Amino acid sequence: MTGGRPVLVEEEPAKGVDARILRRLFGFLRPHAGLTAGALGLLLVGAVLTLAGPRLTQHALDVAIPARDTGLLATLALIFLGALLLEFLADYGQALITTTMGQRVMLEIRLRLFSRLQQLSIPFHDRHPVGRLMTRVTSDVETLNELFSSGLVTVFGDLFALAAIMTMMIAMDWRLALVAFAVIPLVWGVATVFRRTVREAFRDIRVRLARVNSFMQEHLTGMRVVHLFGRQEAAFRQFDALNREHLDAHIRSIRIYALFFPAVEFLATVALALLLWFGGVRALEGTLTVGTLAAFIQLSRRFFQPLQDLSEKVNLLQGAMASSERIFELLDTEVTVLEPDDPVRLREPVRGEVSFEGVWFRYRPDGPWVLQDVSFTAAPGRTLALVGHTGAGKTTIINLLLRFYDPDRGTIRLDGVDIRRLSTGELRRQIGFVQQDLFLFTGDIQRNLILDAPVPDARAREAAEVIGADRFIQRLPNGYRHVLGERGRSLSVGERQLLSFARALARDPVILVLDEATSSVDTEAEAQIQSAIARLMAGRTSLVVAHRLSTILHADEILVMHHGEIRERGTHGELLARGGLYRRLYELQIQGGGTQRSA
């Protein structure tokens, strides 16, 4: 590859999208309308029951106690106890329902994210580190789980409770209610300042956490290199710096949090003091009963409890906003390699003729051209080899053929059909791709050979036998059912490459694409693979990317790439006789009694 690849990007969420994000978040509740309605109903019941205590207190102080009616007092106490029990049951049911709903929403969002990550094209994954994407699917989704479980629905319960309490306070004594409401503008002002500052803090926390996860993933994956070059101390210092940045971001949010809640509590205390003063004066003047004042004090405490809860929900909501921005940004990312609206099917039998017609390509719109006016045809049953220095554009040609990317100009055809008119599934079913470094999944060897494709086990084992992978597989515990560790690290590089050949050939592809496929096997294994490939290439189009020219001496045509252009083409003998770039590459590798060096 060349240096024209896209650089990694630091994701920064957009600002000022609260209303749009909230509407989208509410959209996740639609499939759970029954649970949402049940939770809201229980919240409303609980809000009404909170009014029972002050009303019963007022009646006890103003009626039962002056009349010395112990029977009425006992009745009021039992009613109060029953109201508390019903409130407990309503709160229990609401918590159970909202938590269940939150878990189901989290399941749905994670499925959508994983599906989207699979749909997104290779250019996206080239630009975004795995650690940051993991943060979206884990930490950010968990934050939304907290929002749906204990925030989004309960906000309506708090709002209804506030409305009910305010209505009762106004009905009982509007002048005393105005005294209690006097601090509301101050609470609103504090909440506004808090909302603006804490959102930035939570956004910063998510960015720092993504960096920590990305660093962890990269260094754990490359731990062999870290040890080989003695980078442990340097890596620790880098991680320490990232971790401290994450800590500093959390501390900033804690400071904001620590200022906000005492401020709300202080304003609630001020309101209570004002009630005691004005209500006490009126009680002494005989214009207000003691029961009404006591009920107002209880209502006042209940009035500020939802306010404090709403403040806490604001804190939770700000964290969810930061996470939601990043999740929706991922869900809204456009796929750059699009599936055709009306895909066509290849005519059977598929011949496997591959043609590039005036293809130009670059990895960034403002980057250098990686391929320039590349044209060639690979005919069925023939072998086309691509050679050239590193960065000449060889692997880019393979990436375009597989539609990991689309060309900026020109056309790539399979059996005369523009591959952009084929579904990617239809295209890639025809191609057996063997990479230089095979990626193995956790699981047994049999599953890694077929990858859950509709390939009979017998065919996969036959392919392994033809390639020669069967020799080392049979030596493993449980043979084909031997379970590999992460990325198959218990196998040698050569053994993994043998499995890559078996995996490709098990699908009986029309086209074989080999990208430096024998670079890490020994001479005996390479000779065995070359012999097997020679038999299996019959009737197939074969594209071979090679650094070691000894592996493509018998190719039907060799394309010599240089700075994204085809500089020479012909057979091995023709190119040697021409005395150009290919001859120089060949002499560099063969000189010194057959010693081979990478071009």
N, C-alpha and C positions, 0 to 999 in steps of 0.2 A: 504494500500500500504506500501511498505517498503522504506527504504532510498535509494534504488538502482535506483530511478528515475533519468533521466538525469537532470543536472543542467542547469539553464538559461545561455545562451551564449550571449556574446557581439559581435555583428557582425562587422567585420573589412573587408572592401573591399580589393580586391587584387590591386596590383600596376602594372603600366606599361602595360596597356591594351587599350591605347587610340585608336589604329588603329582598333582593334577588336570591341570595343564598337561603334566607329563611323560607321563601316560597318553595325552593327546591327541596329543602329539608322536610317541609310539610308533605311534599309529594311522596316521601318514603312511608308516610303513615296511611296513605290511601288503601293499600292492600290489607291493612290491619284496622279497618274502620270499626269493626265490632269491638276489638279490644280498646281502641281509643275512646269510643262512646262509653264503654263500661268504666274506664278509668275516670273520664270526665264526670259521669254520674256519681261515682263514689266521692270524687273531690267536692262536688256540689253538696252532697249529703253531709260530708264532714264540715264544710264551711258553715252550713246552717246550724249544725249541732254546736259549733263553737259559740253561738249566740245564746245558748240555753243557760249557761252559767251566770252571766251578768243579769239576765232577766229574772232568773230564780233568786239571785242575791237581792235584787231590788225588791221583789215581792216579799221576801223573808224579812228584810229590814223595815220596810214601810207598812207591812200588813201583819204578818204572823207574830213578830216579836212585840210590837205595841199591843196587840190583842192577847198576848200570852197564850197563843194557840199552838200547843205542842204537837197536836195532831197534824196541823197544816205544815209545821216545820218538818215533821217526819216525812210527810208526803213529798214536800219540796226536795228533801235530801235524797229520797228514793228516785225521784224523777231525775235529779242531777246525776246520781250514780248510773242510772239507765242510759242517760245521754252520753256519759263518758264511755260506757261499754260499747254503745253503738258507734261512737266516734273512733274507738280503738279498732273495731271490726272494719269500719270504712277505710281507715288508714292502712290496715293490713291488706285488705283486698286491693286497694289502689296501688300499694307498693309491689304486690305480687304481679299485678297485671302490667304495670309500666316496666318492671324489670324483664318480664317475659317478652314484652313488645320490643324493648331495647335490644335484647339478644337476637330476636328475629330480624330486626332491621340491620344489625351489625352483620349477620350472616349474609343478607342480601347485598349489602354494600361491598363486602369482601369478595363475594362472587362476581359482582359487576367489575370491581377493580381488577381481579385476576383475569377475567375475560377480556377486559380492555387491554391489559398488558400483553396478552397473547395476540390480540388483533393488531397492535401497534407495530409499525414497520421497523426493520433493523436500524435505520438511521436514528430513530428515537432511542433505542437501547444503546447505541454508540455514544449518545450524548449524555445519558443519565446513569450515574453510578447505581449499582444494585442496592447499596445501603440506603440511599435516599428513597428508592422505590419501596424497599422493605418498610421504611418508616410510614409511608402512606398506608400500607396494607395492615400494619400492626398498631403503632401508637396513635396515628390520626384516627383510625376507625374506632379504637378503644375510647378516645375522647368523645366521639359521637355516641357511643354506647351509653356513656354517662349522661349525655344530654338527653337522649330519648328515655333513659331509665328514670332519671330524677330531675329533669329540667323542663323539657319542652311542654309536656302535658300539665305538669304541676303548676306552671306559670298561670294557667287559666284558673286553677283552683285558688291560687293566691289572689288573683285579680277579683274573682267572685267573692272571696272572703272579705277583701277590702271594701267592695261595693256594698255587701250586706252589713258590715259593721258601720260604715259611714251612714247608711240609710237608717239603721237603728239609732245611732247617736243623734242624727238630725231629728228623728221622730220623738226621741225622749226629751231633748232640750237643744234647740238649734244654736242658741247663744254659746252654750258650753262646748258644742261641737265645733264652732268656729275657733274657739280657743285652742282646741286640740289640733285643728287643721292648720293652725298658723305656721307650724314648722315645716309643712309639706314642701313649700318652694325651696327651702334650704336643703331638705333631703334630696329633692330633684336636682338641685345644682351640684351637690356633692356626687350624686350618682352619674351625672353627665360627665363631670371631670374624670371620674373613675373609669367610665366606659371608654373614653377616648385614650386614656393612658394604658389601661390594662390590655387592650387589644394589641397594641404595638408590642407590649411585653410578651404576650403569648405567641405572637407571630415570631418574635425573635427566638423564643424557646424552641419552637418547632424547627426553625432553620438550624439552630445549633445542634439539636438532637439528630437531625438528618446528617449533619457533618460527622458527628460522632459515629453513627451507624455505618456511614460510608467508609470511614477510616478503619473501623473494626473489621468490616467485611473484606476490604482490600488486603489488610495486613494478615488476617487469619488465613485467607486464601493463599497469600504469598509467603507463608511462614518459613518455607524452606530457603527462600532467597534472603529473608531477614536474618536467619541464622548463618547462612553461607557467607554473607558480607558483614556480619557483626553489627547489624543495624538495630539491635535490641534497645540500646540506650537512646539512640536518636529517635527511634519510633516511640519510646516511652515519653520523651520530652514533647514530641508532637501531640501525642494523645493527651498528655497532661495539659497542654495549652488548650486543646479543643474542649476537654472536660471542664476546665476552669471557666472557659467562655460560657459553656452550658450552665455551670453553677452561677455565674454572675447574672445571666439572664433570669434564672429562677429567683435569685435574691431580689432583683429589681421588681419582679411581680409580687414577691412576698412583702416588700416594703409598701407597695401600693395597697395591697390587701390589708396590711396591718394598720394603715392610716384610715382606710375607708370604714371598716366595721366599727371601730371605736367612735368615729364621727357620727355614724347613724345612731349608735347607742346613746351618745351624748345628747343628740337632738331629741331622741325619745324621752330621755330623762328630763330635758327642758320642758317638753310638752306635759309630762306628768306633774312637774312642779307648778306649771301654770294652771293646770286643772285643780290641784290642791288649793292654790291661792284663790282663784276666782270662784271655784265651787265652794270652798270653805266659807268665804265671805257671804255668798248668797245663802248658804245653809244657816249661818248665824242670823241673817236678816229674815229668814223664814220663807224665802222665795224658791228654795230648792230643798228637796228632802234628802236625808242622809242616804237612803237606799239608792236614789238616783245618782248621787255623787259616787257611791261605792261601785255602782254598776258602770259608771263612766270610767272610773279608774281601771276596772277590769277590761272594759272595751278598749281603752287606750292601749293597754299592754297587748291586747290581742290585735289592735290596729297596727302597731309597729312590728309585730311578729311577721305578718306577711310582707311588710316593707323590707325587713331584714332578709327574709327568705328570697324576695325578689332581687335584692342586692347580691345575695349569694348566687342566684340563678344568672344574674348579669355576669358575674365572674366566670361561671361555668360556660355561659353563652359565648363570652369572648374567646375562651380557649377553643370552643367548638367552631367559632367563626374562622379562626386561624387554620384549624384542621380542615374545615369544610372547603375553604378557598383552595387548598392544595389538592384535596380529593377531587373536587369538581374540575380543577385545572387539568388533572390527569384524565378524568372521564371525558373532558371536552377536547383533548388533544386529537388533532385530525390524523387520520391514517394517510401517509404519503404515498404508499403503494396500494392503489385502490383496486378492489375487485370489479370486473366489468359488470355493467348493468344487465347485459344479456349475453352471458358467456357462451362461447361456441364449444363444440366437442370436436376433437381430432378425428379424422376419418380413419377407420380401422382397415387393415392393420397399420399401426403407427410406424412409419419408416425411420424417424429420428433424424431427419435432415435439419441441421442448425445453420442459420445464416445471419450474419451481422451486416447491416447495410448502412454505411455512413454514420456510425455511432459516435457521438460525442458525450462526455460525461465529466462532471466535477462534483465533489462532495458538498461544497458550499456554493451558493449563488455568486459570491464574490471571490471564490477560490480559484486556484489554477486548474486547467484542464488536465484530468487524469487520463482520459482517452480522447484521441483526436482523429476523427474521420476513419474509424476502424471498420474495415469490410473484409469478410471472408465467408467461406461456406465449408461446413464439415459434413461430408456425405455419409450416408449409412454404410456400415461395414468398414469404415476407414478410421484411421487414428490421426488426430490433429494435435500437435504438440505446441505449447507456448513456452518460450524461453526468453530470458533477458535478465538484466540486473534487477536487484531488489528495488521496488518502486516503479518498475516499468509499466505496470498496469495489468499484469497477468491475472492476479486474483480478482481484480475489479471486473474483468470480463466474465469470470465465473459468477460473481455476485449479481451481475446484470442478467445472465442467463437464468439464474435461479429466481429472479425478480425480488431479491433482497432490496434492490434499488431499481429505479427506472431511468433510462437514458434521457439526457436533456435534448438530444437531437438524434435522428435516425431511428431505425427499426430493427428489432430482433425477431426472427421468424423461426417457428418449428413446423416443419412440413408445409411451408408456405403461409402459415397463419401467424399473424402478429401475436406474440405471447401476451400482450396486454388485453387481448380478446379472450384469452383462456383464463379460467379460474386458477388460482395459485395451486389448489389441490390437484387439478387436472394436469397442470404443468409439471409439478414436482413428483407426481406419481411416475412420470416417464424417466426420471433422472435418478441414477444411483450416485450419490456424492460421497467421496472418500476424502476426508480432511487430513491434514498433517497431524493434528492432535484430536483424537476422538473424545467426545464428552460422553461419559458413562453415568447413568443414573443409579441411585441406590436401589438395589434389587438383585435378582439372580441374573445369570448370564443369558438364559433363554429369553427373558423379558427384554434385556438390552439388545438382543439380536432382532427382535420383531417390533419392539416398542408399541405393543398393543394393536399392531396393524393386522388385517385379516390375512396373515401369512401362516400356513401350516407349520407346526413344529418340525416336521420331517424335512421341509424345504430349507428351513433355517439351519438345521444340523448338516444337511447335505452341502450347503454353501460353506459352512465352517470346515467340513472335511476337504472340499476342493481347495480352499485357500490354505489349509494347513493349520488352522486355529484349533482343530479338534485334538491335536497332539497335546497341547498344554491344558486344554479344557478338561480332558479325561484325567489328568494328573491332579486336578483340584478336588478338594473334598466336595462330594455330591455332584461333581461334573457340571452339567448344564444348569443344575439347580443350586450351584454355589452362589451364595449371596455376597455381592461386592460391597465394599464400603463406599464412602463419599468419593465420587468421580473415579472409582475404580483404582485407587492409588495402590492397592495391593498387587496390581499387575504392572509389568514392565511397559515401557513406552512401545516397544516392538509388539508385545502381546496385545496392547490396546489397538494398535494399527491393524493387526490381523483381524481383530473383531470388527473393525470399521469396514474392512473388505467384505467380511461375511455378512454384516448388516446390510450393506448396499446390494450385494448379489442375491440375498434372500428374496428380494422383491422382484427379481428378474427384470431389471430396467431396460428400456430401449436405448438410453444414453448413459454412458459411464463418464463421470467427471472425477478426475484424480488430481488433487491439489497437493503436490509434494508427498504423495501417499507412501513412498518407500524410503523416506529420508532417515527414519530412525530404526530400521530393521537391519539385522546383520546380513552378510553376503549370502549365506545359505538361504535365509528366509526370503531375501529379495529375489533370488533366482527362482525359488518356489512360487512366489507371488507372480513374477513375470511369466512363468510357464502357465499358471492358472489363468492369468489375464489374457494371454494369447489365445487360449481356448474359448474364453467367455466373450471376447470382443467380436467374435464372428457374428455378423448381422446387427451389430450395435454401432452407434456413433460414439466415438471415444475422444474426449478432450483431456489432455494431460498437461498440467502445469509442472514444470520440472526445473530444478536448479542443477541437478546432476545429469549432465547430458548423456551419460552412459545408459540411462533408463529409456531414452527415446530415440535411439539410433535407427530403429526400424519403423519409425512413424511414417505414415504416407505423406504427410506434409508438416513442416515445421515453420512456425511464425516466430520471427525474432522481433521482440518488442523493445523499444527504446524511447523513454520519455513519452509514453502514451501513444506512440505511433508504431505501425508495422513497418519496419525498415527493410526486412528481408523475408523471403518465403521460398520454400523448396524442400527437397529431401536432404538428408544428411550429406550425401555425396555431393549434391549440387551446391549446397551452401559452403562446404569445405573448398570446393573448386573455385568458388567465387572469391574467396580470400577476404571477406568482409568482417562484419561484427561477429557473426557466428563462429568463424574460424578463430578469432581472437579469444572468444569465450571458451571454445573447445581446447585450445592450446593451453590456456590458463589452468584448466582442470586436468588435462592429460599429461602435461609436462612433468618430468621427474619420475618416469617409470610407472605411470598409471596412478599416481597420487591424485585424489579428487578433492577439490576444494569448492566450497559454495561460491556460485557466481553472485 
